[in-house]
Amino acid sequence: MKTIVLNETKQSKYVFNDDRVVTIGSDDIQIEADASSPYHNKAAFGVQDLNSSNCTLYTGVTPPDDWKQDKYFFDGTTWTLNEIDGFVWGSLGKCSSDTCKLYLREVNPFSPTNGRGRRIGFPEKCPHCGATFNAPAGYNAPS
């Protein structure tokens, strides 16, 4: 795998398969299409706010299994949990499907309605693929 990391903060912004072509130029980054991409857009796309002066591309890396954009720092050798972002990700519910990867906050348009008509909690089924939807560990739905 390969990752693009911000030089200033060391946050891992993107992860791609090793064979995906990533071109970092002086004005932007261009990523070629990859139909088997496990993370980002499968189509070709550009990133206009990153370039050769503010990011680094590392190849041959193994990201953490629960990698998400900005969740980890990478210094070229070691992955470190971004504790602030890790807390946010830990508070999200997620789809049980390995291919869907949908995350939702506690208050979302798919939440069940409580006794006062307020949407809060997590759906039982993923609204995207229909698989079981899991609340975060230790979550207790308010009544």
Secondary structure, 3 states (H helix, E strand, C coil): CEEEEECCCCEEEEEECCCCCEEECCCCEEECCCCCCCCCCCCCEEECCCCCCCEEEEECCCCCCCCCCCCEEECCCCEEECHHHHHHHHCCEEECCCCCCCEECCCCCCCCECCCCCECCCCCECCCCCCEEECCCCCCCCC
